[in-house]
Amino acid sequence: MLDFITIKEVKNSIGSWCREMRKAENLTKQELAEELELSRFTIAKLENGENPTLETLLKVLQYFDEMKSLNQFVVDKMENLNDNQSMY
């Protein structure tokens, strides 16, 4: 059986992760927003799983030093695709 996950579930997970990271750093939404040059409203929307932009997500990942993890995930996926396409 396929293990299906919805976009909404992923957005909610990202929002929860962001909220927990922010709280672990003892930051308010306003403080994080100022650090990222975003609005408090944008941070609130992200944390509520409401249509974060890629730019917002990347800024948050970079701030919490998780950009490398995302990049490595993408690189690994690309390598797997290339390995599967090679005949030799």
Backbone hydrogen bonds in HBPLUS format (Angstrom, degrees):
<---DONOR---> <-ACCEPTOR-->    atom                        ^
c    i                          cat <-CA-CA->   ^        H-A-AA   ^      H-
h    n   atom  resd res      DA  || num        DHA   H-A  angle D-A-AA Bond
n    s   type  num  typ     dist DA aas  dist angle  dist       angle   num
A0010-VAL N   A0006-THR O   3.21 MM   4  6.57 154.4  2.28 145.4 151.8     1
A0011-LYS N   A0007-ILE O   2.88 MM   4  6.17 164.2  1.90 157.2 161.6     2
A0012-ASN N   A0008-LYS O   2.88 MM   4  6.06 156.7  1.93 148.6 155.1     3
A0013-SER N   A0009-GLU O   2.92 MM   4  6.11 153.1  1.99 142.5 150.1     4
A0014-ILE N   A0010-VAL O   2.88 MM   4  6.13 160.6  1.91 154.8 159.6     5
A0015-GLY N   A0011-LYS O   2.94 MM   4  6.11 159.0  1.99 144.5 150.7     6
A0016-SER N   A0012-ASN O   2.88 MM   4  6.11 158.5  1.92 148.9 154.5     7
A0017-TRP N   A0013-SER O   2.90 MM   4  6.08 160.7  1.94 148.9 154.4     8
A0018-CYS N   A0014-ILE O   2.91 MM   4  6.13 164.7  1.93 153.3 157.1     9
A0019-ARG N   A0015-GLY O   2.97 MM   4  6.17 163.7  1.99 149.9 154.2    10
A0020-GLU N   A0016-SER O   2.95 MM   4  6.16 164.9  1.97 152.9 156.6    11
A0021-MET N   A0017-TRP O   2.90 MM   4  6.10 159.8  1.94 154.1 159.9    12
A0022-ARG N   A0018-CYS O   2.87 MM   4  6.03 161.7  1.91 152.5 157.8    13
A0023-LYS N   A0019-ARG O   2.90 MM   4  6.11 162.0  1.93 150.5 155.6    14
A0024-ALA N   A0020-GLU O   2.89 MM   4  6.00 152.5  1.96 143.3 151.2    15
A0025-GLU N   A0021-MET O   3.14 MM   4  6.36 136.3  2.34 139.6 150.0    16
A0025-GLU N   A0022-ARG O   3.17 MM   3  5.23 131.8  2.41  95.7 108.4    17
A0027-LEU N   A0022-ARG O   3.03 MM   5  5.39 169.8  2.04 148.9 150.4    18
A0026-ASN N   A0023-LYS O   2.88 MM   3  4.76 157.2  1.93 103.7 110.0    19
A0032-LEU N   A0028-THR O   3.04 MM   4  6.31 166.3  2.06 154.0 157.0    20
A0033-ALA N   A0029-LYS O   2.88 MM   4  6.00 160.7  1.91 148.4 154.7    21
A0034-GLU N   A0030-GLN O   2.92 MM   4  6.16 157.7  1.97 149.4 154.9    22
A0035-GLU N   A0031-GLU O   3.01 MM   4  6.26 157.0  2.07 146.7 152.9    23
A0036-LEU N   A0032-LEU O   3.01 MM   4  6.24 148.4  2.11 150.2 158.5    24
A0037-GLU N   A0033-ALA O   2.88 MM   4  5.80 106.0  2.44 138.7 156.6    25
A0038-LEU N   A0033-ALA O   2.80 MM   5  4.68 172.7  1.80 142.3 144.5    26
A0037-GLU N   A0034-GLU O   3.25 MM   3  4.91 156.7  2.30  96.2 103.2    27
A0042-THR N   A0039-SER O   3.09 MM   3  5.17 123.1  2.43  95.8 109.3    28
A0043-ILE N   A0039-SER O   3.25 MM   4  6.70 155.5  2.32 148.0 153.4    29
A0044-ALA N   A0040-ARG O   2.91 MM   4  6.20 160.5  1.94 151.6 157.6    30
A0045-LYS N   A0041-PHE O   2.88 MM   4  6.11 158.6  1.93 148.7 154.3    31
A0046-LEU N   A0042-THR O   2.97 MM   4  6.18 160.6  2.01 147.0 152.2    32
A0047-GLU N   A0043-ILE O   2.92 MM   4  6.15 168.2  1.93 155.2 157.9    33
A0048-ASN N   A0044-ALA O   2.98 MM   4  6.16 132.9  2.21 140.1 152.7    34
A0048-ASN N   A0045-LYS O   3.16 MM   3  5.05 130.4  2.41  93.2 106.6    35
A0050-GLU N   A0045-LYS O   2.85 MM   5  4.99 169.3  1.86 154.0 150.4    36
A0049-GLY N   A0046-LEU O   3.00 MM   3  5.18 161.3  2.03 110.1 114.6    37
A0057-LEU N   A0053-THR O   3.02 MM   4  6.29 168.0  2.04 152.5 155.6    38
A0058-LEU N   A0054-LEU O   2.84 MM   4  6.04 162.3  1.87 154.2 159.1    39
A0059-LYS N   A0055-GLU O   2.98 MM   4  6.18 153.8  2.05 146.2 153.2    40
A0060-VAL N   A0056-THR O   3.01 MM   4  6.29 158.4  2.06 152.2 157.8    41
A0061-LEU N   A0057-LEU O   2.88 MM   4  6.13 165.0  1.90 154.3 158.7    42
A0062-GLN N   A0058-LEU O   2.89 MM   4  6.00 159.7  1.93 146.2 151.9    43
A0063-TYR N   A0059-LYS O   2.92 MM   4  6.09 159.2  1.97 145.8 151.6    44
A0064-PHE N   A0060-VAL O   3.02 MM   4  6.25 160.6  2.05 154.6 158.6    45
A0066-GLU N   A0061-LEU O   2.71 MM   5  4.80 176.0  1.72 152.3 151.0    46
A0065-ASP N   A0062-GLN O   3.08 MM   3  4.93 159.8  2.12 106.1 108.6    47
A0070-LEU N   A0066-GLU O   3.28 MM   4  6.67 159.4  2.32 153.2 157.6    48
A0071-ASN N   A0067-MET O   2.92 MM   4  6.16 168.4  1.93 157.7 161.3    49
A0072-GLN N   A0068-LYS O   2.86 MM   4  6.02 158.6  1.91 148.2 154.0    50
A0073-PHE N   A0069-SER O   3.03 MM   4  6.23 152.2  2.11 143.6 151.0    51
A0074-VAL N   A0070-LEU O   3.03 MM   4  6.37 160.1  2.08 153.8 158.2    52
A0075-VAL N   A0071-ASN O   2.89 MM   4  6.15 166.0  1.91 155.7 159.7    53
A0076-ASP N   A0072-GLN O   2.87 MM   4  5.99 163.0  1.90 148.5 153.4    54
A0077-LYS N   A0073-PHE O   3.01 MM   4  6.25 156.6  2.06 146.1 152.5    55
A0078-MET N   A0074-VAL O   2.94 MM   4  6.23 156.6  1.99 151.9 158.4    56
A0079-GLU N   A0075-VAL O   2.90 MM   4  6.17 158.7  1.95 152.7 158.7    57
A0080-ASN N   A0076-ASP O   2.92 MM   4  6.17 155.7  1.98 148.5 155.1    58
A0081-LEU N   A0077-LYS O   3.00 MM   4  6.28 152.7  2.08 145.1 152.2    59
A0082-ASN N   A0078-MET O   2.96 MM   4  6.23 161.4  1.99 150.8 155.7    60
A0083-ASP N   A0079-GLU O   2.83 MM   4  6.04 153.1  1.90 148.8 156.6    61
A0084-ASN N   A0080-ASN O   3.00 MM   4  6.14 152.5  2.08 143.9 150.8    62
A0085-GLN N   A0081-LEU O   3.07 MM   4  6.25 133.8  2.29 142.1 154.1    63
A0086-SER N   A0082-ASN O   3.22 MM   4  6.27 130.5  2.48 140.3 150.6    64
